[in-house]
Amino acid sequence: MSGGGMWICMVLGVAGLWVLAWCAIRWAIGTRRPGSAPKAVVPLDVLDARLDAGEVTAEEYLRVRQFLPPRQQPAVMEVRDVHR
């Protein structure tokens, strides 16, 4: 290769290294987005699912349920008029 050809190969090689570094960072961070946080696991929901799947009997369900906190209703936000 002539001097001009080596220069092009060197530029392409450096660009390839930058692409590889970017891909490695994206892979390490993952594809987490602000709105895609995992949903919190509610113990009572897990117990309900196990009862539905037949993994626990009704007696076991009632015995374990007494130790779990009750389901909480979603919080309701109060909307205030700030232009008063």
C-alpha positions as CSV (number, residue, x, y, z in Angstrom):
1,M,0.0,0.0,0.0
2,S,1.1,3.5,-0.6
3,G,1.2,6.3,2.0
4,G,-2.3,7.4,1.2
5,G,-3.8,3.9,1.6
6,M,-2.2,3.5,5.0
7,W,-3.7,6.7,6.2
8,I,-7.2,5.6,5.2
9,C,-6.7,2.2,7.0
10,M,-5.5,4.0,10.1
11,V,-8.6,6.3,10.2
12,L,-11.0,3.4,9.6
13,G,-9.2,1.4,12.3
14,V,-9.5,4.2,14.9
15,A,-13.2,4.7,13.9
16,G,-13.8,1.0,14.4
17,L,-12.3,1.1,17.8
18,W,-14.6,4.0,18.8
19,V,-17.6,2.0,17.5
20,L,-16.5,-1.0,19.5
21,A,-16.0,1.1,22.7
22,W,-19.5,2.6,22.2
23,C,-21.0,-0.8,21.8
24,A,-19.3,-2.1,24.9
25,I,-20.5,0.8,27.0
26,R,-24.1,0.4,25.7
27,W,-23.9,-3.4,26.5
28,A,-22.6,-2.7,30.0
29,I,-25.2,-0.1,30.8
30,G,-28.0,-2.1,29.1
31,T,-31.1,-0.7,27.5
32,R,-32.5,0.9,30.7
33,R,-34.8,3.8,30.0
34,P,-36.2,6.1,32.6
35,G,-39.8,4.8,32.2
36,S,-38.9,1.1,32.1
37,A,-38.0,0.5,35.7
38,P,-39.0,-2.9,36.9
39,K,-42.3,-3.2,38.8
40,A,-42.0,-3.7,42.5
41,V,-42.8,-7.2,43.6
42,V,-45.8,-7.3,46.0
43,P,-45.7,-10.4,48.2
44,L,-49.5,-10.8,48.2
45,D,-49.5,-10.8,44.4
46,V,-46.9,-13.6,44.5
47,L,-49.0,-15.6,46.9
48,D,-52.1,-15.1,44.8
49,A,-50.2,-16.3,41.7
50,R,-49.0,-19.4,43.5
51,L,-52.5,-20.2,44.7
52,D,-53.8,-19.8,41.1
53,A,-51.0,-22.0,39.8
54,G,-51.9,-24.7,42.4
55,E,-48.5,-24.5,44.1
56,V,-50.1,-23.9,47.5
57,T,-53.3,-25.1,49.0
58,A,-56.1,-22.9,50.3
59,E,-55.1,-23.7,53.9
60,E,-51.4,-22.7,53.2
61,Y,-52.6,-19.6,51.4
62,L,-54.7,-18.5,54.4
63,R,-51.9,-19.3,56.9
64,V,-49.3,-17.3,55.0
65,R,-51.6,-14.4,54.1
66,Q,-52.1,-13.5,57.8
67,F,-48.4,-12.6,58.0
68,L,-48.4,-10.4,54.9
69,P,-49.3,-6.7,55.0
70,P,-52.6,-5.8,53.3
71,R,-52.6,-4.5,49.7
72,Q,-52.1,-0.8,49.6
73,Q,-54.3,1.4,47.3
74,P,-52.3,3.5,44.8
75,A,-51.6,6.9,46.0
76,V,-53.9,9.6,44.6
77,M,-52.2,12.9,43.8
78,E,-54.0,16.1,44.7
79,V,-54.1,18.6,41.9
80,R,-53.9,22.2,43.0
81,D,-54.6,25.3,41.0
82,V,-51.4,27.3,41.2
83,H,-52.8,30.3,39.3
84,R,-55.0,31.5,42.1
